[in-house]
Amino acid sequence: MGSSFNDSSIEIHITFHCFRHTYATLQMAAGSDIFTVSKMLEHKNIKTAQIYTKIIDEKKRETTNKISFK
């Protein structure tokens, strides 16, 4: 079961899983370490939380690539 947001003609259905994923990604982006995030989400295995590090690594690459030395 999820929540719905309705503003004019925009409707978004957000599931609990989506919330957990967003929360973990935001925690990692804010500097929380993977072990803490994994424990907060009650993952049984640290490998489950490693997907969030890949997302953060990609964001770091995107940010770095915005700098141009000409």
N, C-alpha and C positions, 0 to 999 in steps of 0.2 A: 504494500500500500504506500502511496506517495502523496505528495502535496501538489496542488495545482496553483498556478499564478495566472490570473486573468486580468489583463489591462488592455482595454479596447479590443482589438482583434487578435492579440497575442496570447496564446495559451501554451504554457510549458508544464509538462508533467515531470516532476523530479522524484526519482526513486531513492530509497534509503541507501542503496548501493552507490548511486551517483553522488549522494551527499558524502559518503565515506571516502570515495575516491577524490572528490574535490577538497575535502578537509585534509586528507593526507598530503595531497599535492601542495596545498597552501602552507601546511606545516613545514614541508621540506623546503619550499621556496623561501620561507622565513628563517631558515637556518636550523631547524630542528634536525637532530641526527636520526638516521634510519632505524637505529635500535629503539629509540624512544617512540617514534611513530609506529613502529611495528608492535610494540607493547601496548600503546594506546588503543590500537585497533584490534588487539588480542589475536594477532596472527600466531599460529603455531610454529611457523617456520619463517625465518628472516627473508628467504627467497621470495615469499609472497609480497613483501614490501619493496623489493628491488625494482618493480615497475615504476615506482614513483621517482627513483633516482634517474632512470632513463629519461623521464619527462623533464626533470630539472636540468639534466645535462644538455638536452636538446635546446631548452630555453637559453641556457648559458651560451651555446654555440650561436644561436640566432642573435643574441645581444652583441656578442663579440664581433660577428660579421657585419654589424651596422657601422663599425668604425672603419674609415677608409684613410689610408696614408698615401696621399698623392703628392 
